[in-house]
Amino acid sequence: MKNQIFRYVGILLFVILGIMLTILIYINFFKKEDNNYATLREKGEGEILYLNSTIIELLNKVNNISYNRYYVTIEQVNQSQQQANSNLDTNKNVNSKESSETQSASTDTGSATEATNQSESRTSKLSKTDSIINADYNNVPWDEISFGIETLYTAWPTINIDLKSLNVQEQDLSNFSVTLDGVAKSIKNKDKSNTLINLYNLYAMLPKFLSYFIANDAKINIYNTKAYILNAYVLVEKDKWEDVNNSINQAINSLNSTINSDLLYDSEKITFDKAHVLLQELQRGVELGDKEIFYLKYKLAMEQLEII
């Protein structure tokens, strides 16, 4: 009887041990899966941020708008030529005897001077960017924009694969690819209006991509807010001021939905409040119907939204 009891107890303990091991394996497996997904999600966020920065920069370049107040230019300096000019000035002040004595030496070193005339150095110079109010909006830097879109083409296949792993729908990814081709075509044709439209359509997909794997409504709202502002920026090109005003209203409502929620830390509210003020200023700029003043206020508002 006792042997049977011990036997049953042994079987029961064996079964319990087996269940516990199965549970541990199950937990470790899914914990590992969660860690892998978290890493991929973080990478996906970084890739969306890259697309955000690149597309906005290209949109701004179309109208020669830059967030930078200064830019660095590189100048080449021919040091040998400078030295030769200096020596020439010095030789003018010597007497005829000294000139006669140095003539032979000058002849001997002539070939060396000629050889070193080719040596150059570079120096950097800090210059101010052009004023937005007085900028030339018709002089589009197509070469810079072409290089930017080619860089985006290079990055897109890897981003595509990662977003697909984050459950972004195949159709949405395909739409991005088609729109990217539309951007390239409009740039090739140097079509300013369609370049702006296609770049905006490209950006408008980013909030949707993000919504597939991010539950942070505040972050998604910021992308939506920027999309509304970019839409207004594109509409200004066609002087559609009423539509511009409507789009800015949508941007303000999108931002307010975050400001009025409990999603922000106290330290973040000042940054969001400043963005709200700048959007209101942008809306006042619409009433003037002046593109240059609008672009100035657009730049300030977008700069603030980019740091949130």
Stockholm file with secondary structure:
# STOCKHOLM 1.0

chainA/1-308         MKNQIFRYVGILLFVILGIMLTILIYINFFKKEDNNYATLREKGEGEILYLNSTIIELLNKVNNISYNRYYVTIEQVNQSQQQANSNLDTNKNVNSKESSETQSASTDTGSATEATNQSESRTSKLSKTDSIINADYNNVPWDEISFGIETLYTAWPTINIDLKSLNVQEQDLSNFSVTLDGVAKSIKNKDKSNTLINLYNLYAMLPKFLSYFIANDAKINIYNTKAYILNAYVLVEKDKWEDVNNSINQAINSLNSTINSDLLYDSEKITFDKAHVLLQELQRGVELGDKEIFYLKYKLAMEQLEII
#=GR chainA/1-308 SS CHHHHHHHHHHHHHHHHHHHHHHHHHHHHHHHHHHHHHHHHHHHHHHHHHHHHHHHHHHHHHTTCCSCSEEEEEEEECHHHHHHHHHHHHHTTSCHHHHHHHHHHHHHHHHHHHHHTTCCEEEEEEEECCCSTTCCTTCCCHHHHHHHHHHHHHHHHHHHHHHHHTTCCHHHHHHHHHHHHHHHHHHHTTCHHHHHHHHHHHHTTHHHHHHTTCCCHHHHHHHHHHHHHHHHHHHHTTTCHHHHHHHHHHHHHHHHHHHTSSCSCHHHHHHHHHHHHHHHHHHHHHHHTCHHHHHHHHHHHHHHHHTC
#=GC SS_cons         CHHHHHHHHHHHHHHHHHHHHHHHHHHHHHHHHHHHHHHHHHHHHHHHHHHHHHHHHHHHHHTTCCSCSEEEEEEEECHHHHHHHHHHHHHTTSCHHHHHHHHHHHHHHHHHHHHHTTCCEEEEEEEECCCSTTCCTTCCCHHHHHHHHHHHHHHHHHHHHHHHHTTCCHHHHHHHHHHHHHHHHHHHTTCHHHHHHHHHHHHTTHHHHHHTTCCCHHHHHHHHHHHHHHHHHHHHTTTCHHHHHHHHHHHHHHHHHHHTSSCSCHHHHHHHHHHHHHHHHHHHHHHHTCHHHHHHHHHHHHHHHHTC
//
